[in-house]
Amino acid sequence: MTNSKEERLPRLLSIQASPRGDKSISHALSNRFIDHWQHAHPHGTVVHRNLMESNIPYMDNDWISGLYGPPEMVRTPEMNAALALSSKLIAELQAADHLLIGTPMYNFTVPAVLKSWIDYIVRPGFTFKWGEGGLLENKVTRVIVTSRDSYGPGTSNEEADQVSPVLRRVLALIGVTDVEFVLAGDSVSVNRGLVKLEDHLALSERAITEAARA
Ligand SMILES: Cc1cc2nc3c(=O)[nH]c(=O)nc-3n(C[C@H](O)[C@H](O)[C@H](O)COP(=O)(O)O)c2cc1C
């Protein structure tokens, strides 16, 4: 007899935030991560969520009123659509055992599409409870952040990084605490043609390999 742990095949949800398609360094590094992850989990499945193709709106009044209005309030079709989109994104997250977020840094923080995803998955009663904490459990989460400059520990830019602290804090709110970051900075060398893309990607190979092993 197989137990339920053996029956459950691991599922990786890959969230991608760069608009640059096959020119994107975060996509390329995420693809390498996925290759390593599939090697470590040969029967696992990968679900792709490209945020540039997902049309997640900015948080608006339909979303806020639909969510926080009293239960007896009649929701408009727009409010119900916002709630349904949130439910769909949350279900995708709940079904995942592993989470990969590949994102560029924009103006020291996360791209707007990633912020919109966050705004739709942080939802009381679904992903956290007021005063109690997060409702998601056991999501092994790895985040690949690409940037022009370097923001790693000990660099002069370290404190300017508003990607990792924001993601770490918001993921903790919903119960996701096994989070590690691969900070792949210095893409300026690639953009200036000083370093070949392959050589730049190779600099993160070890960190990516280790991140995918969990
Ligand atoms: C609008 C914009 C804002 C950016 N802001 C920053 C920034 O604050 N710090 C930084 O180091 N790089 C910044 N960059 C550079 C990108 O983070 C960098 O090119 C990254 O490698 C892009 O990732 P991708 O190749 O996956 O698209 C910015 C790029 C753009 C287009």
Ligand as a Chemical Component Dictionary entry (heavy atoms), coordinates in Angstrom:
data_LIG
# 
_chem_comp.id                   LIG 
_chem_comp.type                 NON-POLYMER 
_chem_comp.pdbx_formal_charge   0 
_chem_comp.three_letter_code    LIG 
# 
loop_
_chem_comp_atom.comp_id 
_chem_comp_atom.atom_id 
_chem_comp_atom.alt_atom_id 
_chem_comp_atom.type_symbol 
_chem_comp_atom.charge 
_chem_comp_atom.model_Cartn_x 
_chem_comp_atom.model_Cartn_y 
_chem_comp_atom.model_Cartn_z 
_chem_comp_atom.pdbx_ordinal 
LIG C1  C1  C 0 12.492 50.543 -15.813 1  
LIG C2  C2  C 0 13.703 49.821 -15.276 2  
LIG C3  C3  C 0 14.109 50.057 -13.973 3  
LIG C4  C4  C 0 15.236 49.403 -13.475 4  
LIG N1  N1  N 0 15.610 49.638 -12.193 5  
LIG C5  C5  C 0 16.740 49.052 -11.707 6  
LIG C6  C6  C 0 17.180 49.308 -10.386 7  
LIG O1  O1  O 0 16.566 50.019 -9.588  8  
LIG N2  N2  N 0 18.352 48.738 -9.991  9  
LIG C7  C7  C 0 19.088 47.930 -10.813 10 
LIG O2  O2  O 0 20.135 47.434 -10.395 11 
LIG N3  N3  N 0 18.652 47.631 -12.050 12 
LIG C8  C8  C 0 17.510 48.166 -12.514 13 
LIG N4  N4  N 0 17.080 47.891 -13.780 14 
LIG C9  C9  C 0 17.820 46.913 -14.591 15 
LIG C10 C10 C 0 17.172 45.530 -14.577 16 
LIG O3  O3  O 0 16.857 45.097 -13.263 17 
LIG C11 C11 C 0 18.132 44.522 -15.209 18 
LIG O4  O4  O 0 18.394 44.917 -16.541 19 
LIG C12 C12 C 0 17.649 43.094 -15.154 20 
LIG O5  O5  O 0 18.694 42.243 -15.548 21 
LIG C13 C13 C 0 16.441 42.867 -16.045 22 
LIG O6  O6  O 0 15.966 41.537 -15.854 23 
LIG P1  P1  P 0 15.449 40.657 -17.104 24 
LIG O7  O7  O 0 16.649 40.479 -17.999 25 
LIG O8  O8  O 0 14.980 39.386 -16.517 26 
LIG O9  O9  O 0 14.360 41.433 -17.773 27 
LIG C14 C14 C 0 15.950 48.513 -14.286 28 
LIG C15 C15 C 0 15.528 48.283 -15.607 29 
LIG C16 C16 C 0 14.431 48.923 -16.094 30 
LIG C17 C17 C 0 13.984 48.661 -17.516 31 
# 
loop_
_chem_comp_bond.comp_id 
_chem_comp_bond.atom_id_1 
_chem_comp_bond.atom_id_2 
_chem_comp_bond.value_order 
_chem_comp_bond.pdbx_ordinal 
LIG C1  C2  SING 1  
LIG C2  C3  SING 2  
LIG C2  C16 DOUB 3  
LIG C3  C4  DOUB 4  
LIG C4  N1  SING 5  
LIG C4  C14 SING 6  
LIG N1  C5  DOUB 7  
LIG C5  C6  SING 8  
LIG C5  C8  SING 9  
LIG C6  O1  DOUB 10 
LIG C6  N2  SING 11 
LIG N2  C7  SING 12 
LIG C7  O2  DOUB 13 
LIG C7  N3  SING 14 
LIG N3  C8  DOUB 15 
LIG C8  N4  SING 16 
LIG N4  C9  SING 17 
LIG N4  C14 SING 18 
LIG C9  C10 SING 19 
LIG C10 O3  SING 20 
LIG C10 C11 SING 21 
LIG C11 O4  SING 22 
LIG C11 C12 SING 23 
LIG C12 O5  SING 24 
LIG C12 C13 SING 25 
LIG C13 O6  SING 26 
LIG O6  P1  SING 27 
LIG P1  O7  DOUB 28 
LIG P1  O8  SING 29 
LIG P1  O9  SING 30 
LIG C14 C15 DOUB 31 
LIG C15 C16 SING 32 
LIG C16 C17 SING 33 
# 
